[in-house]
Amino acid sequence: MSSELRDFNSNSFYAYLTEGKLMGIRCKRCTQLSVEPRPLCPSCHASDIEWHEYSGTGYLSTFTCISIVPVRMEQKGYGRNNPYCSGVITLTEGPRISARLSQVDASNPQTIKSGMSLRIDFNEIDTDNPILTFCPD
């Protein structure tokens, strides 16, 4: 399906992820970028928007390691004895987004550093139930 024909919603966002693309929106009026797909610009509220493909790189702004997990993550093997990390990533293009962190030691959070370079980890994205995931670059 062409990117121009897709609705600006989370279903389209996750469909792009399963295709190996990190997509968000760009306002044609004020050029504001946003990773969260929506039919209106979050800055000027114009509806003249288009899909924008991000590089998939950025840096870790902040993070947390989670050991009391939701059912969805428990089904993937995470829990008290196998925590996972989630962080806020500032993309190279500027916007920030929350994502799971892979290839980090959640049991030793002192080894994870704010400011570290990250890239999207398409290898970790489950096509049936995609979760945005980044790993150290």
Legacy VTK file of the C-alpha trace (Angstrom):
# vtk DataFile Version 3.0
C-alpha trace
ASCII
DATASET POLYDATA
POINTS 137 float
0.000 0.000 0.000
1.349 3.454 -0.856
2.405 5.601 2.100
0.342 8.484 0.729
-2.851 6.436 0.967
-2.442 5.232 4.547
-4.424 6.790 7.366
-2.445 8.735 9.946
-3.015 6.364 12.880
-1.257 3.772 15.032
-2.322 0.866 12.790
-0.404 2.439 9.901
2.554 3.251 12.192
2.872 -0.402 13.275
2.332 -1.676 9.725
5.289 0.458 8.627
7.396 -0.978 11.469
6.734 -4.508 10.246
7.918 -3.328 6.803
11.194 -2.010 8.231
10.306 1.683 8.304
10.015 4.168 11.171
7.384 6.615 9.977
5.816 9.699 11.509
4.232 12.849 10.176
5.468 16.160 8.814
3.249 19.214 8.587
3.352 20.769 5.129
2.382 24.150 6.587
4.846 24.619 9.480
7.235 21.646 8.815
6.794 20.313 12.376
7.807 16.652 12.724
6.027 14.202 15.005
6.593 10.476 15.442
3.060 9.906 16.719
0.792 9.614 13.698
-2.248 11.835 13.840
-4.434 13.595 11.300
-3.576 17.090 12.625
-0.271 18.868 13.207
0.481 18.965 16.963
1.971 22.445 16.543
-0.258 24.499 14.206
-3.238 22.078 14.040
-3.252 22.067 10.235
-4.554 18.976 8.475
-2.100 19.346 5.585
0.288 16.586 6.683
2.299 13.835 5.038
4.152 10.711 6.100
7.819 11.240 6.967
10.395 8.435 7.191
12.869 8.784 10.057
16.467 7.586 9.955
15.846 5.291 12.934
18.828 6.671 14.845
19.095 8.822 17.934
20.237 8.796 21.536
18.878 7.627 24.859
17.398 10.506 26.866
16.227 8.490 29.870
15.260 4.920 30.719
13.814 2.572 33.287
14.176 -1.160 33.855
10.937 -3.038 34.488
10.620 -6.248 36.486
6.890 -6.158 37.313
5.696 -6.697 33.771
2.403 -6.613 31.875
0.998 -9.915 30.609
2.156 -9.204 27.046
5.796 -8.964 28.182
5.458 -11.901 30.590
4.428 -14.024 27.599
7.748 -13.039 25.986
9.675 -14.316 29.032
10.196 -11.084 30.976
9.524 -10.712 34.691
11.087 -10.339 38.130
14.102 -12.511 37.201
14.386 -11.196 33.649
13.598 -7.447 33.529
13.450 -5.399 30.358
14.188 -1.733 29.712
12.101 0.995 28.203
13.413 4.424 27.331
12.767 7.776 25.754
14.763 8.139 22.561
15.523 11.505 21.012
15.643 10.856 17.300
18.347 12.395 15.118
15.609 14.507 13.505
14.547 15.912 16.899
11.291 14.314 18.070
11.265 11.968 21.055
9.541 8.606 21.367
9.229 5.840 23.948
10.521 2.424 22.984
11.750 -0.857 24.411
15.528 -1.232 24.586
17.143 -4.441 23.345
20.740 -5.662 23.610
21.191 -3.985 27.012
21.618 -5.684 30.390
18.441 -4.765 32.271
19.750 -6.668 35.324
22.690 -4.224 35.486
21.196 -0.825 34.664
24.438 0.923 35.638
25.822 -0.299 32.291
23.142 1.644 30.386
23.994 5.308 29.842
21.801 8.252 29.004
23.184 9.843 25.861
24.237 6.536 24.295
23.721 6.235 20.523
20.820 4.024 19.484
19.297 2.683 16.297
15.992 1.010 15.656
16.196 -2.771 16.064
13.987 -4.154 13.310
15.192 -7.698 14.137
13.288 -7.486 17.445
9.983 -6.363 15.923
7.366 -9.107 16.036
5.263 -8.813 12.887
2.175 -10.167 14.695
2.458 -7.852 17.701
5.027 -5.109 16.956
6.715 -3.129 19.734
9.012 -0.248 18.800
12.507 -1.348 19.852
15.907 0.375 19.806
19.386 -1.033 20.528
22.879 0.437 21.024
24.423 1.604 17.782
LINES 1 138
137 0 1 2 3 4 5 6 7 8 9 10 11 12 13 14 15 16 17 18 19 20 21 22 23 24 25 26 27 28 29 30 31 32 33 34 35 36 37 38 39 40 41 42 43 44 45 46 47 48 49 50 51 52 53 54 55 56 57 58 59 60 61 62 63 64 65 66 67 68 69 70 71 72 73 74 75 76 77 78 79 80 81 82 83 84 85 86 87 88 89 90 91 92 93 94 95 96 97 98 99 100 101 102 103 104 105 106 107 108 109 110 111 112 113 114 115 116 117 118 119 120 121 122 123 124 125 126 127 128 129 130 131 132 133 134 135 136
